[in-house]
Amino acid sequence: MKTIVSLLQNVPLFQELSEEDLQAIAPLFTEKKAKKGGILFLEGDEGEELFLIKSGVVKIYRLDEAKEIILALFRDGDFFGEMSLIGSGHTRSATAETLETCTLYVLKRTVFAQFMEKSPKLCLKLLETTMGRLRRANDQIYDLTFLGVRSRILKTIIRLSEQHGVPTPEGLLINVKLTHQQLANMVGTVRESVTKVLQELLDDEFIQIDKKLITLRNVDAIKCEIR
């Protein structure tokens, strides 16, 4: 119980709830463990649950003519599947798959709805969170439409550093292991293009890569390269 409450205190959706409310909603979550490569739900499935990540990494993606398009990466403390809480009858718009062994907390819409009736703050926060993610999705659509491949790769790296960045003496570490193919799937390009751009950034000493972990050594310089 204490673990869930401390986790909820750092999740934007639940941050404004009182300690009493957090203690009341915590027992509504159930724990779920998933191995690496596990499918949590498929695009088209009926959505009935919110997922909160205690540990591990999850990718959200769609398939376009058998080509994988990664829409988001979530890790410890992140949540996803919130659209299923808004109303019944909605299907999942993408697939969720674990990139490593994960421990998650799951909240069903039916039990959450009962709690939400007593908490207008939570309703507003859910709407605010959903709108924020929709705005980011619109930004990604804009990038795919109007930016070249190199700029899309650079912008994706910046976005990942903002979402998963950890300050280190060497720079800003993106604390998620990424293959060149996964980056390509996020950008909507081929692996060779990602490899070429990353090598250029390495040559310019704007980044360093160690065991699939990217560290941004000069964030401002990378931003200036986006055109």
C-alpha positions in Angstrom: 0.0 0.0 0.0 2.8 2.5 1.0 4.6 1.8 -2.3 1.5 2.6 -4.4 0.7 5.8 -2.4 4.3 7.1 -2.8 4.2 6.3 -6.5 0.8 8.1 -6.9 2.2 11.2 -5.2 4.6 11.6 -8.1 2.1 10.9 -10.9 0.7 14.2 -12.4 -2.8 12.7 -12.6 -3.0 12.1 -8.9 -0.6 14.7 -7.5 -3.4 17.1 -6.3 -5.2 14.5 -4.3 -5.1 14.7 -0.5 -3.3 12.0 1.5 -6.7 10.7 2.5 -7.8 10.4 -1.1 -4.6 8.6 -2.1 -5.0 6.1 0.7 -8.6 5.5 -0.5 -7.7 5.0 -4.2 -4.5 2.9 -3.6 -6.4 -0.3 -2.8 -8.3 -0.1 -6.1 -5.0 -0.9 -8.0 -4.0 -4.5 -8.6 -0.3 -5.5 -9.2 0.7 -7.1 -12.5 4.0 -8.5 -13.6 5.0 -8.9 -17.2 8.1 -10.4 -18.9 10.1 -8.6 -21.6 8.2 -8.7 -24.9 4.9 -9.1 -23.2 1.8 -7.6 -24.8 -0.3 -5.7 -22.3 -3.0 -4.9 -24.9 -3.5 -4.9 -28.6 -4.7 -2.1 -30.9 -8.5 -2.7 -31.3 -8.9 -4.3 -27.9 -11.6 -2.9 -25.6 -10.1 -0.5 -23.2 -11.0 -0.9 -19.6 -7.8 -0.3 -17.6 -5.3 2.4 -16.7 -1.7 1.2 -16.2 0.9 2.7 -13.8 4.5 1.6 -14.1 6.3 0.7 -10.9 9.4 -0.5 -12.8 10.4 -1.3 -16.4 9.8 0.3 -19.8 6.8 0.0 -22.1 6.5 1.1 -25.7 3.2 2.2 -27.3 3.0 1.5 -31.1 0.9 1.0 -34.1 1.4 -1.1 -37.2 1.2 0.5 -40.6 1.4 -2.2 -43.3 3.4 -4.3 -41.0 5.8 -1.4 -40.2 6.1 -0.5 -36.6 5.5 3.1 -35.6 6.5 3.9 -32.0 4.2 6.6 -30.5 5.6 6.8 -27.0 7.9 5.2 -24.4 6.9 5.0 -20.8 9.0 4.0 -17.7 9.0 4.1 -13.9 6.3 6.4 -12.6 4.6 6.9 -16.0 1.0 5.9 -16.7 -0.9 5.1 -19.9 -4.3 3.9 -21.0 -6.0 6.8 -19.4 -8.4 7.2 -22.3 -10.2 4.1 -21.2 -11.2 5.8 -17.9 -13.2 8.5 -19.7 -16.0 6.3 -21.0 -16.9 2.7 -21.8 -17.0 1.2 -25.3 -13.7 2.7 -26.5 -11.1 0.5 -28.1 -7.3 0.8 -27.8 -5.8 3.0 -30.4 -2.4 1.3 -30.2 -0.6 -1.7 -28.8 1.4 -1.7 -25.5 4.5 -4.0 -25.2 7.1 -4.3 -22.5 10.7 -3.6 -23.5 12.0 -5.2 -20.3 10.5 -7.0 -17.3 7.9 -4.8 -15.8 5.9 -4.4 -12.6 2.7 -2.4 -13.1 -0.3 -1.3 -11.1 -3.6 -1.7 -12.9 -6.8 0.3 -12.3 -10.1 -0.8 -13.8 -12.5 1.8 -15.2 -15.5 0.5 -13.3 -13.9 1.0 -9.9 -12.2 4.3 -10.8 -15.5 5.7 -12.0 -17.0 5.3 -8.5 -14.1 7.2 -7.0 -14.1 9.9 -9.7 -17.7 10.8 -8.8 -16.5 11.9 -5.4 -13.5 13.9 -6.7 -14.1 16.7 -9.2 -10.4 17.6 -9.0 -9.5 14.2 -10.4 -11.9 14.6 -13.3 -10.3 17.9 -14.2 -6.8 16.5 -13.9 -7.7 13.6 -16.1 -9.1 16.0 -18.8 -6.0 18.2 -18.5 -3.6 15.2 -18.8 -5.5 13.8 -21.8 -5.5 17.2 -23.6 -1.7 17.6 -23.0 -1.0 14.2 -24.6 -3.3 15.1 -27.5 -1.3 18.3 -28.0 2.0 16.4 -28.1 0.5 13.9 -30.5 -0.4 16.9 -32.8 3.1 18.1 -32.5 4.4 14.7 -33.7 2.0 14.7 -36.6 3.3 18.2 -37.6 6.9 17.0 -37.4 6.2 14.0 -39.6 4.5 16.2 -42.1 6.8 19.3 -42.3 10.2 18.4 -41.0 13.0 16.5 -42.8 14.4 13.2 -41.5 17.4 14.7 -39.8 15.4 17.3 -38.0 12.8 14.7 -36.9 15.6 12.6 -35.4 17.1 15.5 -33.6 13.7 16.6 -32.2 12.9 13.1 -31.1 16.2 12.9 -29.2 15.4 16.3 -27.5 11.9 15.2 -26.6 13.2 11.9 -25.1 15.7 13.9 -23.1 12.9 16.1 -21.7 10.8 13.1 -20.8 13.4 10.7 -19.6 16.5 12.9 -19.0 18.8 12.4 -16.0 21.5 15.0 -15.4 25.0 13.5 -15.2 28.5 15.0 -15.2 28.8 14.2 -18.9 25.4 15.8 -19.8 21.7 14.9 -20.0 21.3 11.1 -20.1 18.2 9.6 -21.8 17.6 6.9 -19.2 16.0 4.4 -21.7 18.1 2.0 -23.7 17.3 2.5 -27.4 18.4 0.7 -30.6 18.8 2.6 -33.8 15.8 0.7 -35.2 13.6 1.8 -32.3 14.6 5.4 -32.9 13.8 4.9 -36.6 10.4 3.6 -35.7 9.7 6.7 -33.6 10.8 9.0 -36.3 9.2 7.3 -39.3 12.4 6.5 -41.2 14.9 3.7 -41.8 17.6 2.5 -39.4 20.4 3.7 -41.7 19.3 7.3 -41.5 19.3 7.2 -37.7 22.8 5.6 -37.7 24.1 8.3 -40.0 22.7 11.2 -37.9 23.9 9.7 -34.6 27.4 9.3 -36.0 27.4 12.9 -37.1 26.4 14.0 -33.6 29.1 11.7 -32.1 31.7 13.2 -34.5 30.6 16.7 -33.4 30.8 15.6 -29.7 27.2 16.7 -29.2 26.3 13.3 -27.8 27.9 10.1 -26.4 26.5 6.6 -26.5 27.3 3.8 -24.1 25.4 0.5 -24.1 22.5 1.9 -26.1 22.1 4.9 -23.6 22.4 8.3 -25.3 23.8 11.3 -23.3 23.3 14.8 -24.7 26.5 16.7 -24.1 25.3 19.9 -25.8 21.5 20.3 -25.9 21.5 23.8 -27.2 23.8 22.9 -30.2 21.4 20.0 -31.1 18.4 22.3 -30.9 20.1 24.8 -33.3 20.5 21.9 -35.8 16.7 21.5 -36.1 15.5 23.2 -39.2 
